[in-house]
Amino acid sequence: MRNKHPLATGLSLLFLVLMLASLGARFWAVDQAWQKIGPTHLAVSGGQVYLFAAGELMHLSADGELLNRWSRDQIGLDDEPIDLRLMDDGRLLLAEQQPARIRLCDTHSWNCDDLSGDLAKILKRQFKALPGETPSELLVTDAPGDMLWGLRREEAAPQRLLPANTLAGPNDLAFDADGGLWVADTDHRRIVELKFTPDGGLQPGREHSAVNRLTVDERYYPIMLAAAPDGMWWVIQAADFSEGSADLVLYHPEQGASIRIDLPGSVYPTDIAAADGEMLVTDLDQFRVYRIDTRTHAVSEFGRAGFRNLMSALKERKDRFLRISTLALAGVIIFSLGMLAAALKATPGDKRWTQPPSAIDFDTSGEAPAATTGIHWLLRDPRLERAAKWAERFAYVMIGLMLVLLLVIYGWALSRAGAAPDAGLGNEVNELGLLLLLCALVLIAAIPLLRLGLRPLKHRLGSDGRRLYLRLVDGSERIASPSELAYTDRALLFHQYSVPLQNRNGKNIYCEGELEKWLLPLLKEAEKVSAVQAFRRQWQQRDDLLLWSVIGGVVMGLLLILLSIAKT
């Protein structure tokens, strides 16, 4: 048959290709932007600064001159490091998440010693490592395990240094000028001093709550800390991981929270390190590092022109990928609409909204109902009945598998992001989590809707030649005279009940001759209605499936609106 609309057909195919290309561009741009992460961790000692940003480790001088850069592959990193420490001898301590390990590296040759021992089997993600009192000792916080570990090079097995539940989700740890150990006890919302006991263990000492008069917008999760020369503790306090924001609060070791540093613009600090009377603070979102005078609290941007230009170029690259991602999403929407419009134009006008012809000929039934002494229950096609049962089981299995898949995707995202504030992906991971949660709610809501949708297929129709009998799923029966019935080409309607006569493919659900012999003669007195009239009738009769579908759609729409408002 000759195509009467070749241009529309060609446009629909073109828009399909463009839509798929836009979708691919969207995924590619999001992945590229995901990889362009601002400065997350830094280490300072002896006039040297090491900084990790956008997949590279950078070496800077004390005044911010860029001295060297290494990619992850050059230094043997499989993932972004979760912590950096610069040793007194110039070697760099790298804490890595995937796989979990702690390495001590010579930054000239990048020969590294793995110090993890058996601790690598325990650590999963989100941990910090600090050299202990002796060169052979490491102290390691384990946020998922709520534990502080001690590790000696001559001993492969790590040692628990605290009783269970002393810490909750601990992050950074550091020594003060007197050798006292302090820990950012994140989930307990405090910073706490840990004192060494004679037997080599630790016990809590002074502590200060992060929920105090300086707390803003629930930013009471301490994640990183550093001690200033005057004994003050400088603490980065993040909000819940759903927000990409944090504050910088100063704590007196005796008196607690005393000052909140006002950082410029929308700064998202993720790490802090002391450097000769100054504090260096990373800004994840703006791709900057700030230096703050510990006496005057004056804030200025750290780094010479070469380093600043590099950071600006990385941020511009990330912003460019984000713009491409937005344009690609707009392309997906526009080209999808164009494809649908072109396909509609290419379809002949008399077939655009017309359903396939009914397999039931309502005009060829006998004039008189079939005679019977009892009730004849119409026999359904056993193949279609078996197919309906297996389709229901398959749908439940698929819903379960999709729920598991959503959980796996979220777990994978968490493992890739690591410690959300530290890795700089907390906001993105939380948005993904909310989206996956919404998808999970849709899948869970689909279960009762699926049961409601399949319930009419399980109703049984019967006839005694004069009246119609309807046996419901629960075993109860309803009786209807022909004048109470209505029907479409595909379903029988009786009050709030709708009983399909054909499946979606237009095949008769009942065995051959059953409808013509037992049902169609009764429909001579029934009202035939259109699909729109049937929809209106079901709505007036408060059809369960239709009612709950509308309620579910409204609830999901409201959730999307609330999520959009919360995001903005």
N, C-alpha and C positions, 0 to 999 in steps of 0.2 A: 504494500500500500504506500502510495506516494505521500511524503511528509509535506503538509501544507504550510508548515512554519519552520523552514530550515534555519532561519536566522535565530529564532527564539531557542531552538534546540541547541544550536552551536553556542549561543550565549550561556545557556544553562550549564553546558559542559565546561565552558571557559570559567564561569564563576565557581564551579566545583573545584577546578584545578587551583584557582586563585585562593579559594577558601582553605584548601588543604595546605597550600604553600604558606598562607598566613598563619595557620595553626602550627606548622613546623617552625616558622620564624619566631612565633611566640615562645615555644618551648626552648629554642636555641638561645634567644635573648635572655630569658629568665635564668637559664643555666649559666650564661656568661656573667650576668649581673650578680648571681649568687656567688660566683668565684671571686669577684672583686670586693674583698672585705677590707675595711679600713684597719688601722693599727689596732691590734688586739692585746699584745703583750710586749713588755720591754724589760731589759735588765741593764743596770747601771753599776759600774765599779771602776775605780782606778782611772777616771777620766775617759772611759769608753762607754758607749751606749749601743746595745743591740736591740733591734726592733723587728717585729714580724708584722707584715701587712701584705695583702693581696697576693698571697702565695710565695712571698719572698722574705728572706732574712736579710736585714740591712745592718751594716756596721757604720756607726757615726762617731765623730769625735765629741768631746765634752761640749763644744759650742755648736754642734749640729751639722758639721760638714760631713757629707756622704762619702765614706771611704771605700765601701765595697757592698756588693749585693750577691746573694746566692739564691738560686731557685730551690724548691723542695727536693728535686731530684739530685741536685749537687750535694746536698747535705744528708741525703738518705731519709728524708721525711715522707711517710706515706699519707700524712694528714697534717692539718694545722696543729702546731704545738699548743698544749694547754698551759704551759708555764715555761718561763725562762729565768735562769739564775746565772749571774756572772761570778765566777770564783776569783779569789785573790790572785791566783796564778795565771789568770787570763783565760782559762778554759770555760766553756759554756755548758751549763746543765740544761738539758732539753727534756721536758716531760711531754710524752706523746700519748695519744689516745687510741689510735687504730693502726697497729696493735698497741696495747698499753705497755709502755716501757719508759725507763728513765736512762738517758745516756749522758755521759760526760765526754765532751768533744774538744779536741784541739782545733781551733778555728783557722789555723794555717793549713793543716793537711787534711782536716776533717776525719782524722782517725778517732773513733769513738769507742768508749768502754761502756758496755751495758751493765748498769748497776741494779737492775730490777730484781734479779733473783726470783724467788718464788712469789714475790709480791705481784709480778706480772699476771699470775693466775688469779689474783684476787681483784685487782683494779679493773674497772670497766671503763669509766669515763669520769670527767670532772674531778681531778685531783691536783694537788700542788705538792711540790717537793722543795725542801729546804735543807741545806747542809747543817748538820748538828754541831754539838760542842767539839767533837773531834773530826778530823778530816775524813775518817772512814765511816762516819755515821750520816744517815739521811733520816729526816723526819718527813712523813708523807700524810697529808690529809686525804681521806677517802669520803667524798660527799655521799655517794649512793650507799656506802656501808656505814655511815655515821661513825667513823673511827679515825684515830690518829695512830699511824704505824711508825715503828722504829726499825731501821734496816742498817745492818753493818755489813761491810763488804766481805768480811771473813766469814759471815754467817748467811747462808742462803735464805733461811726461814725468817720472815719478818716477826716483829714482836708487837703485841697490843700494848699500848702505853696508857690506856684509859679504860675504866669500866664501861660496859655497854650503856648507851643512852646518855652519856655525859655530853656528847656533841650531837648535833643534828644537821646534816648537810654542810659540814665545815668546808671552807674554801681556803683563803690565803692564810699564811702564818709567817711571823717574823719575830726577830729578837729585838729587844730594846737595848739601850746603851749599857745597861747593867746586866745584860745576859738573860733577862726575863723573856719567856716565850708568850706571845699573844696570838690568838686565833680568831678569825672571823667566823663565828658560829652562826652560819647563815639562817638556818631554819629555826633556831632559837632566838633570832633577831637580837643578837648581842655580840660584843667583842669580849673575850674572856682571857684572863691571864692563867697560864698553866705553870705550876711550880714543880720543880723536880724533887722527888722524894729520895731518901737514902738508898732505897732498893732499886733505883734507876727508873722508877715509874713517874707519873705525873698526877697532880691533883689540882682542881680549880682554885684560883685565888680571886683577885679582884675581877669584877665584871661590870659592864655598862650596857644598858639596854639601848638598842637602836630605835626604839619607840620612845621618843622624847619630844621636847618642845621645839626642836629644830626639824623634826620630821615633816616632809611635805608629800602629800598625795600618796601615802602608803609606801614611800621609798624607805623601807626599814629593813631591807635585807643586806647586811654587810657582806661584801664579796672580796674586796681587796683592801689591804692596809699597808702602811709604811710608817716607820718611826722617824720623827724629825730630830735634829740635834738638841732641841729644847725639851725633849721628852714627850711632846704631843704626838698623839696617834692620828694620822690622816687616813680616813676611811671612806671608800667608795660604797655608797648604799644604793642598791637598785630597787626598783619597784618589782612587782610580780613580773614574771618573764613575759607576760602578754604585752608589756610596755617597754619600748626601747628608750629608757631614760634612767638616769641615776644622779645622785647628788654627791658632793664631797663635803664631809663633815669632820671637824676636828674634835678629838676627845682628849681631855686631861686625864692622866692615869689615875688620879684620885677623885676628881670632881665630875668626870663624865663629859657629855657633850657640851661644847662651849661655843663653837663658831661654825657657821656654814659658809663655805666659799662660794661666791657668786661667779659662775663660769659664763663665758660669753655665748650668746645665741643658744641654739638647740644642741648643746654639747652632750654626747653620750660617753662618759668616761668608763673605761673598761680595765685599766691597769694604772698603777702608780708606783714610782720608785724614787728614793731619795738620792740627791746628787749635790754634794757640797753646798749646803744651805738652801737648796732649792728642791722642789718636787716636780718631777716630770709626770704628766698625765696624758694618756692616750685618748683621742676623740675618735670613736669608731665611725660615726656617721659623717663627720666633716673631713675625715682623712687628715687630721692634724695632731700635733703633739704640743701641749702647753707646758710652759715652765712657770712655776709659782714660787715667789720668794717666801720662805717660811717665816720671816719676821714681819714684812709689810703686807704679805698676801697679794701683792701685785701680780697680775696675770699677763703673760705675753706669749707669743707664739714661738716655739722652739724650732731651731734649724736654720741653716743658711739657705741661700737661694736655690742651690741644686736640689736639696732635699725637699724644700717646699714646692718647687716646680714639679718634682716627681709625684708628690702627694696630690697636687692639683690635677695633674694629668690622669692619675688613677681614678680620682673622683669623677672627672669629666667622662672617662671611659665607662664607669659604672652608670652614671646618669644617662649616657648615650644609649646603653643597652636597655635601661629602664624605659626610655622614650620609644625605642624600637619595639619593646614588649607591648607598650600601650597602643602604638599604632597597629601592631600586628593583631591585637585583640579587636581593635576597631575594624580591621580588615576582615577578620573572621565573621563578625556580625554583619557588616555591609555585604560581603560577598555571599553569605548564607541567604540573606534576604533577596539579593539579586538572583541567586540560583533558583529560589522558590518562585519568584515572580516570573522568571523566564520559563521555568518548567510549567507553570500555570498557563502562560501564554501559549506554549507549544502544545498543550493538551486541547483537543477539540472541545468546544463549549458545551456540547451535549454530554460529555463524559467527565467533566471536571468534578462534579459533586454526585454523580450517579453511582450507586452501589451495584455490584454484580447482580444479575437477575436472580430472583428467588428460585430455589429448587422445588418449591411447593407451589402447585397450581391450585389456587384457592377457588377457581371457577369451575373445576371439573368434578367436584365432589357429588355424591349421590344426593337425591332430593330428600330421602328419608334416613333418619339415624338408624344405625345397626341395632338389631334387637338382641337383648341378653337378659338372662335371669338374675345376674349379679352385677358386680363391678368388674369391668375389664381394665386392667392396668396396662397402659401402652408399653410395648416392648421397645427398648432403645437399642441402637446399633452397638453390639458388644465391643467392636473395635474402637469406636469413638469413646465409649465409656472407659475402656482400659487406658486409652490415650489420655483422657482427662485426669484419671487417677495418677498416672505416671508424671504428667505435666505438673500436677500439684506438688508431688514429692520432689521433682527436679527443681521447682521454683524455691522450695524451702531450703534445699541443699545449696542452691546458688546464692540465696540470701545469706546463709551461714558462711559460705566461702568468701563472699564479698565483705562481710563484716570482719572476718579474719584478715583479709587483704588490707582493709583500712587500718587495722591494728598494726600489721606488719609495716605498712608505709609510714605510720607515725613513729613506730619504734626505730625504723631506719633513719628517719629525719632527725630524731633525737640523738641517735648514735653519730650521725654526721655532724650535727651542730655541737655536740658535747655540752659543756656548761654554757647555757644560752647567753648570759650576759657577756661571758668572757669570749666566746667565739663570735659574738656579734650577730647571732642568728636567732636570738630569743624571740624577737617580734615576728620574724618570718615563720619560725617553727610554730609559734602559738597561733598565727593566722591559719597556717596549714592545719593545725589541730582543730581549730574551730570549724573549718571547712569540712574536715573529715568527720567531726562530730555531727555536723548537719547532715552529711551523707548517711551516717549511721542511723540517725533519727528517721530519715526518709525510708531507709531499708527496714527498720523495725516497724515503722508505721505501715509499711507495705504488707506485713504479715496479716494483720486483721483485715485490711482491705482486700487482700488476696482471698482470704476465707469468705468474706462477704461476696466477692465477685464470683466465686465458684459455687456458692451455696445454691443459686437458682438451678445449676446443672444437676443438683442432687434431689431436687423436688421431683415427685412422681405424678404423672397425669393419669387419670382414670375416667371411665364413662360408663353409665348404665343405659345409654341411648337417649336419655332425656336431659340429664344434668352432667356437669363436669365435676370431678373429684380431684382435689389437690392434696397429696400427702407430703407434708413438710419434712425437713431433715430430722426434727425432733420427734417424728412419729405421729403428730397430730394431723387432723384432716380438715379441709375446708370444702364446702359444697357450694357450687355456683350454678344459677340458671343461665341459659344462653344470653339473655338480655343483660346480664351483669358483666359480660365479658367484653373485652376489646382486644384487638390484635393488630400487629404490623406484619410485614412480609417475613419477619424473622423471630417474632416472640409473641407470646400470649400474655395478656395483662388482666389481672384480677385484683382489684383493690390495690394494696401495697405490694403485691407479688408480681414478679415478672419471670416467666418461664420461657427460656429460649427453645425455639423449634429447629434452629440451624446453628452450626458453629460459625466462626468468623470466616471460614473459607466457603461458606454457602452450602455446606453439605448437611443433609437431613440428619438430625440426631436420632430419629426413630427408625425402626425397621420399615422396609418397603411396605406400603399399603396401610400402615397403622394410622397415620394421620388422616388419610383419605377416608378410611372406614369409620373411625371412631370420633375424630375431632372436627373435621371440616364441616360435616352436616350440622353440628351445633353452632358453627360460626355464621350460619345464614342469618341468625337473629342478632349476632354480635356486631359491634361497631368497629369498622376498620379505621385506623388512625395513622397519621404520618409520623415520621421519626420525631419531628418537633413536638407534635401533640403528645406523643408517648413520653417524651422528656418532661413536658409540662405536667402530665398526669402523674409521673413518678415523683416529681418534686412536690406536688400537692398532697400526695399520699405519704410523703416523708420516707421515700425509699432509703433504706439504711446505707447502701453502698454510695448512692449519690450524695446523701447528706454528709456522711463522714468524709467523703472525698473533698467536698467543698470546705468543710471545717479544716481538714488537714492542709488544703491549699492555702487557706487564709492564715493559719498558724505559721506555715513555712514562710509565707510572704512577710508576715510581721517579724519573724526572726531575722530574715534577710535585711529588712529595713533597720531593725535594732542593731544588727551587726555593722551595717554601713554607718549608722550614726555613731556607734561606739568607736569605730575606726577613725572617723574624722574628728 
